[in-house]
Amino acid sequence: MKVIQLPILTLLLALTFFLPDTSAEDYTQWGLPKGAKARLGKGSIRKLAYSPDGNHILVASSIGIWTYDAHTGEELDLLNTHLSSGNTVFSPDRQLFASARGDDEDTVVHLWSLTDRQQITTLEGHTRYIESLAFSPDGKTLATASADGTARLWNVHTGEHKATLVGHTRAVTTVAFSPDGKTLATGSWDDTVQLWDPATGDHKMTLTEYSDGIKMVVFSPDGRTLAIVPYNTPEVQFWDVNTGKQKQTVWTEKNISCVAFSPDSRTLATGGWTELDLRDVDTGERKTTLTAHLSEVISIVFSPDGKTFASASADELHLWDSVSGAQKGKITRHTQYIRGFALSPDGRTIAIGHWEKIHLWDTVKMVQTAILYEDEWGQWSLAFSPDGSILASEIAPYIRLWDVATGTHRTTLKTYTGSGVGGSSIRAIAFSPDGRFFANGHTGEEVVWLWYTGFTRKSILTGHSDRVSALAFSPDSRTLASGSHDHTIRLYNVETNAHKMTLTGHTHGILSIAFSSDGKTLASASRDGTVRLWDTISGTRKTTLPGYSDSVAFSPDGTTLASVDNDDSYTIRLWDVTMGIEKTSLIGHTAGVSHVAFNPDGKTLISASYDGTILLWDLIPATDPITQVKERVVDLNDLVAAPAMPFPIQTGLLPNYPNPFNPETWIPYQLATAVDVTVRIYAANGTLVRILMVGYQPAGLYQRRSRAVYWDGKNESGEPVASGVYFYTLSAGQFTTTRRMVIRK
């Protein structure tokens, strides 16, 4: 557990980072990262809450906390907090919220102030990921449930650990306080629900009549009933809190994903896959079923007066009349996990695939223009025709063709020759630039289908030994490149169907490929964590660049390549193609970046992310000469086939990454000559915290994690240092320079 005492400088930094530009009317401008000029989409919804007076709705999303007017649905505020999971809970007075990532990479709970707009505390102690969070009714205690088999109680104001509740034999999956705060319920994969006294930490009672793990427990507002929802069973059980006896079991048609009691405790709302039911708590009888949602309902909350309730899927938020079930309103433009992406040739339209829907966005007006509804999941791949009039989308073994102007479905192509779907879905589609051809790849047949754009089949191109995952036509439309999970890229003559060459060297499947504007260079991104540039005439490898990139794209003039580091920083990197060095980097998404593309005028880079949003970046040349020189990754083949790697003309210290960070960071640098290297870490008051002796290093660039200086956030005694501003100094021979970094816990 760490309680953060933010110094004034850190407080100012936090306020600057988190304050949205609420003076701007357009929400697409709120809370933008440095370098971005707009954001399309509000991110995936995680959790809902009403303000105590019922006038506002708080929405925890993948990019932060949105505040809406509960009556008009108008956007009022955005607090960027980089929430990455559904483990978010608001305090009863809505002044605080707690969040946890929900994976073993981060076993701490982060406590934030909505009023001060800063993180105030981190709670450390669990040894595995956090499954559930709950505030006590008075807001003074936070309960946490963990996969480590325990629940913990924390003092919210001091961050002090109050008690550890031990008794479950498997992961604790859910936790809830009774309305009077005198009972805490915990559910576990050990098939039990246990009741505890939160004041003393003493065990009160165990409920054991289950055959599967417990998904959630919820107390009714009057405190008399405990609703228990098990995993993998379409039911909800009602238990008498005082006697510990089961009152009744209500069976549902589908598994339940969320529940909420009305304020008078008479109605239970249950959400499942596309359906929302209202049930009488006394009889268990279903009052009504609401079917506006197109995917899983993940959060339900009643207004304080009980007249209205809100329900949310990842990208839908509906407001309902609690008595009649009539829909009262809808909050729009939230966007879920992005699966497919395409930019129209004129750069004015973006198509985004979300499970069973395709969203079309206008990049000039920054508005969503249409939603195309599919009847099944798909949209891993999308592609515009060269004139932008047709959008192709994949779904299972089919390709749908859409009229972009009207948003209507034109026709459907079946491209699988086997029996049934058989797991064979399309993972790559592409139009040739001249509009004559269309190609698609398969996950099941290891082939490429080539069509005339009248959509009569031209040929089937063979040769891959595993599923085809990426396709790209050359600018002159004469060559088709296909990337596969067999680790190779094959180039075909489109006119003759002849195989031209196979590019080998990647050690894992190909994720993305792209031709330069002159067609002489092909870029490929692979699961092996590298991006490679190939000479399409000779078939030789030009350069190898670092980064686990799901997507690569050339600028229109062919001088810049965009790739992504999706290991943990979600950094977009822009590379000088000729020199093979990094020009600049862009950071702002809260989850992996799935696609990158340049606008045709070369002035804007567009990135789509698994956080459900699209960012539009202003491409301004970097002015700092140090940041323009970054490391190039080479191997022996590079040294033979490519020109000698340029060494830096001056020694320099580069910005650490990530920054802010918690709990570790990497410090890159560059050396013009071979020297002894030392890095010293200082606190804001000038106290020496840590000395990192690097030793004698040859001239070169030291940017990658395998070469940069690593600091684990600890002092010389091995103790984690507190949050705040720190300074790091590079000493390289006679050269000395200092930069600033921030630890935020």
Secondary structure, DSSP 8 states (H G I E B T S, - for coil): -EE----HHHHHHHHHHH---TTSS-GGGTT--TTEEEEES---EEEEEE-TTSSEEEEEETTEEEEEETTT--EEEEEE----SS-EEE-TTSSEEEE---BTTB--EEEEETTTTEEEEEE---SS-EEEEEE-TTSSEEEEEETTSEEEEEETTT--EEEEEE--SS-EEEEEE-TTSS-EEEEETTS-EEEEETTTTEEEEEE---SS-EEEEEE-TTSSEEEEEETTSSEEEEEETTT--EEEEEE-SS---EEEE-TTSSEEEEE-BS-EEEEETTT--EEEEE---SSB--EEEE-TTSSEEEEEETTEEEEEETTT--EEEEE--------EEEE-TTSSEEEEEETTEEEEEETTTTEEEEEEE-SSS--S-EEE-TTSSEEEEEETTEEEEEETTTTEEEEEEE---SSS-TT----EEEE-TTSSEEEEE-SSS--EEEEETTTEEEEEE---SS-EEEEEE-TTSSEEEEEETTS-EEEEETTT--EEEEE---SS-EEEEEE-TTSSEEEEEETTSEEEEEETTT--EEEEEE---S--EE-TTSSEEEEEETTTT-EEEEEETTTTEEEEEE---SS-EEEEEE-TTSSEEEEEETTS-EEEEE------TTTT----B--HHHHHHS------SS-EE---BSSSBSS-EEE-EEESS-EEEEEEEEETTS-EEEEEEEEEE-SEEE-STTTSEEE-SB-TTS-B--SEEEEEEEEETTEEEEEEEEE--
